[in-house]
Amino acid sequence: MNLLSKIPLSSLPRRLLAHTPRRVLKLQAAVLLLSLFLSLLLFLSDGLQSSILPGGFLSRGKHGSGGEDFSLEVLGLSGKGPIPVKVHVSASRYTKEEAEQVFAGILSEIEGQLTKTTESLDAVKTDLFLPRNFPKLGVKANWNFVPVLNSLGEENGYEEGEGERESPGRRSAEKRLAELEYIRKYRDLISSDGRVHNEILSEGEEVHGYLELRMSTEIAGESGQNSAAPLRWHSEPARFYVCILPRERSELEKLEKALSDRLLEEDRSSLTKGRFRLPDSIEGHKLHFREKRDQSYLLLPLLGLFSAVLLYLRESLRLRERAKKRELSLLLDYSDLVSKLLLYLGAGLSLRNAFEKISEHYEALPREGPGEERALSGELRTMLLQLKSNVSESEAYRSFARRISLKPYARLIALIEQKRRNGSRNLREALKLEMEDAFECRKNTAKRLGEEASTKLLLPLLLQLGIILLLILFPAMSALSGL
C-alpha cells in the first residue's frame, strides 16, 4: 500500500504497460476489438431486420404456425419516452368453406401417394406412406385401420343347405362376435405411421379393410364469437379400401415362421404340463437347440491387447521423457562442470584429481538435501571407476563423451585430449573460453525452458478467451434468433 502511494497516478498505467508481456497485451487488444466488432454487427443487424412493415403492418404467420409475439416500443402515449409493449399476432386461419376446399384438394392427391412402391392398395405387401401433418397447409391428419370380415357365412360354415339352419337372431349375434374377434386380431396390422405388420400373416392369407382418414385445421370463428380463440374444424372421414397380403419371405424366413408357429402351438398345448418340449425337426430339417452364450468374453483378449499397446506406449513415453530430462540435466550442469574444472586446475590439481573432486561434490548433493541423483554424477562415477581399473585416461575420457553423447561434452573432451597431447600449458585459457560458451548455452537453455512454460500457459488463456467469446456471442445470438 505504501509502495503504490509513492507512485504517481499519471505514471501508473505506463508502468503497468511496461511490466505486462507484449503477448498478453496483443491478446487483450484482440479481445477488445472482437467485442467491438460483434457489438457493431449486432447493432447493424438489429437495424436492418425490422418486424414492422411499411404502412404500420405486422406480418401474420402461416396456417398452423401458432402465432408470433412481437416485442415493440410505442411512442406518443406520454412525454417520458418509449413504452415497451408486446403484441401477439395469431396465425392465419381458414374459413369453413376454405377448409373444406383444402381437405378436398388433399383427398384428390393423397390416394396415389399412399404406397411407396408401384403396388396398389388392392395388394399391399410393404409399408405405406401415411402423412400425419401437412405443414404448408396447416392441416393435421389422423389415420386408423379398420379390418372388415368378408364372406362371414362361408368362413363359419353357414353355406346354404349345410347343417342345421339357425335362427336369424343367433346368426346375427355370432356374426357380430366373429367381427369383433376379427377386428381385435387385425386392428394393429397397419400402425398409424404406415408400418404394415404383415409378417404375422400365413401363406395365402388375406386381410381386407379400409384406412380411415380424418383431417383437421384451425378456422376463424364466426361473427359474434371470440375470433382469437382457436376453433378446430374436422373433415368428414374418408375411407380407402386396402387388401393386405403376406410379406414375401425367403426360404429361411419361411422356416423361421414355421418354427415360430410350431413353438407357439406347443406352448398352448402344454400349459397344463410341467415341461415344454422343443421340436426336433421342422419341414424335414433336423433341429438342435442350445443356449445362447454371452459373447462378451471375446472382448477380453481385445481389451488385453489394447492395454498391452497402451503399456508399451506409456513405457516408450516414459523412457523418452527420462532421456529428455537426463539431457536437460546434463546441459544445465555443463557450465558448472567447466567452472569447477577450471577452479581445481587453477589450484594446482591434476585433471584426474579435479574430476574426483567434482564427483565428490555431486555425490554429496543428495545427502545435503532432497532431490534425485544428478545424471552427471553417475557418469563421473563410471569414468573414475574406469580410471581405477587401469583404463587409460584417454580411453576413459572418450568413453565419458560417448555415453553422454552431447556436443558440449564432446567438445570439452576433445579440448582436453588436444591439450594433453600438445601440453597442458594453455588448457586454462581454453577452459575460460569454453566456460563463457557454457554459461551462454545455459542461459539459452533457461530461456528456452521459460518459453516452453509460457506456451503451456496459453491453454488457460485460450480457455478464458473462449469464455469471453461465449459471454459476448450468446446474448447476440439470442437477440438475432428472437427477430
N, C-alpha and C positions, 0 to 999 in steps of 0.2 A: 504493500500500500504506500509506504514511504518512497519507494523507488519510482512508482508511477506518478506520484505527486511532483517529483522533481523534473519529470519530462514535460516540456511544453505541449499543450494540446494541439498547437498548429503542426508540430513535427511528429505527432503520434501516428497519423496514417502513413506518413512517409517511412517511419521506422518499421511499421507492420509490413508494408510492402517490401521493404528491403530484406526482412527476415523470412518472408514467405517464398517457398520454392516457385520457380517460374512455371513448372509443370502444373502446380495447383492453381496458380493464377490463370493460366490458359484454360484449365478445366472450368473454373468459376466463370470466366468470361463467356465460354461456350454455353454454359447452362443459362446464364442470363440472356444471351442473345436468342437462344432457342425459346425461352419462355416469352420473350417479347414478340418473336415471330408467330408463335402459336396464338398469343393473345390478339395480335393484329389479324390473323387468319380467321379467328372466331368472330371478331368484330365485323369483318367484311362479309363473311358468310351469313351472319345474322341480319345484315342489312340487305343482302341480295335476295334472300328467301323470305318472302312475306306471305302470310296466310290470307291477308285481306286483298281481294282482287279489285281492280279499278271499278269505281262506282259504289264502293262500300259493300261488296258481296263476300260471302264466305262459301267455299266450295263444299258441297254436300257429298258424303261418301256413297259408294255404290251400294246396290241392293245386297242386303245381308251382311254388310260390313260392321254393323253395331254402332255406328255413330262415332263422333270425334269431339274431343274437348279442346277448346282454344283458350289460351291464356293471353288476354289483351289488356290494354290500358285505355281508359276513357278520359277525355279532356272535356272541360266545359261544365261539369257538374258543380264545381266550386273553383275558387281562385287559388286554391292551395296546390295545384299541380295535378298530375295524372293519378287516377284511382284504378287499382287493379280490379279486373272483372273476369270471370270465367264464363264462357259461352259454350253450351252443348248443342251441337248440330246433329240431329238424328240422320240416319241413313235414308236414302231414297226408298220409297215403298210403291208397290203396285196398287192399282185399284182392283176390284174383284174381276172386272172384265179383262184387264191386262194380265192378271194372274192366270185366268183360265186360258188365255191365248198362249202364255208361256208354257203352261202344262201341256197344251195340245201340241206345241212345237217340239217339246221334248219327246212326247209319245210317238210322234211321226218319225223320229230318227233313232230312238233308243233300241228298238227291236233288232235292227240289223247289227248292233254293236254288242249284243249280249254275249255272243260266242267269240272266243279269242282266236279260233281257227276257222276253217271253211265248213265245219259241221253245222248242222241246223239244230233248232230246238226240238225237232222230232226224233233226234238220235244223239243225245248228249253223253259224251264219254269223258270229257275233260272239264276243267274248271271254267266257270262263267265269269264275265265281267259285269259286276253289279255296282255301279257308282252310287256312293252314299251322299254325294254332295255335288252340286253344280255351282261352284263359287262365282263364276261370271254372271250367272243369272240370279244368285241369291236364293236358290231352291235346294231343299233337303229332300232326300229320298229314303223311304223305308221299304225293305224287301222282305217278303215272307213266302215260304214254300208250303203249299197245301197238297198232300197226296190225295189222289182220288182213286177209289176202288171201282174198277170196271168189271163187268161180267160177274157180278156177285153171285148170281144163281148158279153159274157154271162152276165157280170155284168152291161152292159149298154143297154141290150135289143136288141142286134143285131143278134139274132139267125136267122138262115136262114128260110124264109117263114113267118116271123112275122113282120107286119108293112110294111111301105113303104120303099123300098130299097133306100139308099142314095148313092151319088156319091163317088168314091174311095177317091177323094181329101178331101171331107168333113169328111168322116170317119177317114182318117189319121190325120187330124187336131184335131178332137175330141179325138182321141186316145192319141195324144201327150199331150193335155191338161189334160186328165184324168191321165196319167202317172205322169205329173208334180205335179198335186194335190196329188196323192198318195205318191210320194216321199216327198213332203213338209209335209205331215201329219205324216209319219212314219220314217223320216230320223234320228230322235233322239231317236228311240226306243232302240237302243244299243249305249251307250256312249263309248268314246274312252278308258275308264278304265275298260270296261267289264260289267258295270251295265245294266241290262235288265229292262226297264220300261214298262213291260207288264201289269201293273195294269190299264192302260188305255184301254185295250182290253176288249171287251164284251165277254160273254159266247159263246163259239163255234167259235169265230173269229180267223182266222189265218193270219199271215203276212209272206210272203216269201221274200227272198232277199239273198244277199251274203255279206260276210265280205271280204273286200279288204285289203291285207297286202302288204306294201312296206317297204323294208329293205334298210339300207344304212350303209356304213362304209368308213373309210378313206383308200385310197390306195396310193401307191408310184407313183410319176409322171414318165412318160416315158422319155427316153433319149432325151436330148435337152430341157426339161422343168426344171423348178425350183423344184427339188425334195424335198426341205424343205417346200415348200408351200403346205398347206392341199388341197387334192383333194378328193371330195366326190363322191363315186360310189353308184348308186342306182340299186336295183334289179327290174326285171320285176314284175308288180303287180300279186299277187297270190290271187285267189278267193276261198272262202269256202262257199258252199251253206248252208243256215240256214232257218229253219221254226220256227217261234216264236208263241207259244201258250199262251193263257191267264194264269195268275198265279192262282194256286189252292187257292180258298178262302173258309173260313168258312162261316157258315150261317150269322153271324154278319157282316163279310166283304162283303158278297153279298148284304145284306140290305143297308150297308153304300154306296156301289157302286150304287145301285139303287136310293138311296136318292140323291147322288151327281148328277147323270144324270137327275133326276127329277128337281132339283134346277137349273141346267144349262139350261134345256129346258124352265123352267118358266121364267128365266132371259131373254132368247132370245125372247120369245113370248110376253113379257110385256115391251119391250123397249119404245114403244110409250105411255105407260100408266104412270100415276103418282105414282102408288103404285106397290109393289111386294108382291104377295100372297104366304104365306108359306103353303106347303101341310099339310093337316090334317090327312092323312093316307098314308101308303106305303105297298103294298102287304099284306093287311089285318091287318097291325099293326097301331093302332091309335097313332098319334104323338102329342106331346105338346112341344112347343118351349119356352124357357126362356132365358133371357140374362145371359151370363156368368159373375159371380161376381168376384171381386178381392178377393182372399183368403189371402191377406196379413194381414187382421185384426186378423187372428188366431195366428199370431206371437206375437201380443202384450201381451197376457197373459203369453206366454213363456218368453218374454223379462222381464215382471214384476216379474215372479218367479225367473228368473236368477238374476235380480237386487236385489230382496229381500235376496237371498242367499249370494250375494256379500256384501250387507249391514251387514248381520249377521256376516259374516267372518271378515269384516272390524271392526265391533264393538268388536268382540272377540279378534282380534289382538290388538286393541287399549287398551282394558282392560288388556290384558296380558302385553303389553308394559308399561302401567301405573303401574301395580303391580311390574314389574321388576324395573322400575325407583324408586318406593317407597322403595323397598327393598334395592336398591343400596344407596339411600339417608340415610336410617336408618343405614346401615353398616358403611358408611363414618362418620356419626355423633356420632357413638357409642363411639369412643375414646375421642371425645370432651366432651360427657356427663360424662364419668367416670372421666376425669381430672377435670372438673368443680365441680363435686360432691365431689371429694377428697379435692379440694381447699376450698369449703364452709364448709365442715365438719371440716377441719383443722382450719378454722376461728372461730369455736365455734357455728355455726348454727346447728339447729336440721335437721334431714333428710327431714322433710316436708318442712321446710323453704328453705333448699337447693334446692329442686325441684321447689319451687316457684321462686327463683332467676334465676334458669336455664330457666324456662318457660318465665320469663320476658325478658331474653336475646334473646331467639328465636322469641318472639313476636315483638321485636324491629328491627329485621334484615330486614324484607321487607320495613319498613319505612325509614331505613337508605340508601337503595339502591334498584335498580331494581332487580327483581327476584321473583320467586314463593315462597309460604309458605313452609317451611320445613315440612316433614311428622312427624318428632319428635315433632315439636311444637304443632300440633293438638293432638297427643297422650298425651303429658304432660298436655295440657289444659283439656282434658277429665278426666285425673286422678285427677287433682286438683279440678275439679267440683264435682267428686265423694267424695273427702275428705270433701269438704264444705257441702255436703248434708248428713253428718253424716254417711258415709260409713266407715267402719273400714279401718285402714291403710293397714292391711294385705290383705283384700279383694281388695282394690284399686290397690295395687302393683301387685297382681296376675292377676287381670283383665288387667292391663297395659301390662304384659308379654304375656297374651293370645292374645290380639289384634295385637300385633306386630308379634308374632309367629316366632321369630328368636332366634337361640341358644344363641348368646352373651347376649341378653336382658334377656332371661330366666335364664341364669347363674347368671347375676347380681342381679335379683330379688331374686333368691334362696339364694345367698350370703347375701343379706340384711335381708331376713327373718330369716336366720340361726343366724345372729349376733343379731337381735332384740330379739330372744328367749333366746339366751345364753348370752346376754350382748354385748354392742357395744364397748367394750374396745379395741378389736383387729380389728375393722372394717376398720380403716385407713390403717393398714398394708395389709389387704386383698385387699383393693381397689388399693393399689400401685401395687401389683402383677397383678391384673386384668387390670390396666391401661397399664402395659407393654404388656400384651397379646392383649389388644385392639389396641395399636399402631402397633403391629406386624400384626394383622389382617388387619388394614387399609393399611399398606404397601403392603401386599399380594393382597388386592383388587385393589390398584392402579396399581400394576404390571400386574394383570390380565387385567385391562382396557387398559393398554398400549399394551399388546399382541393382544387384540381384534382389536385395532386401526391399528396395523401393519398388521394384517391379512386382514383387509378391504383394505389396500393399495396394497395387492397382485394383485388385479384386474387390476389396471393401469400398474403394472409391467408385468403382463401376456399379456396385450394388446401390450405393447412395444415389448415384445419378439415375439409375432405374426407378428408384422410389420417387425421386423428384419429378421425373417424367410422368409417372403414373398419377401423381398428385395434380399435375397440370393437365394431362390428357383426359382423365376420367370426367371432370366437370365439362370439358369442352365436348367430348363425345356424347355425354348425356344431354347437353343442350342441343346438339345437332340432331340426335335421334328424336328429340321431342318436337322438332319442327315439322 
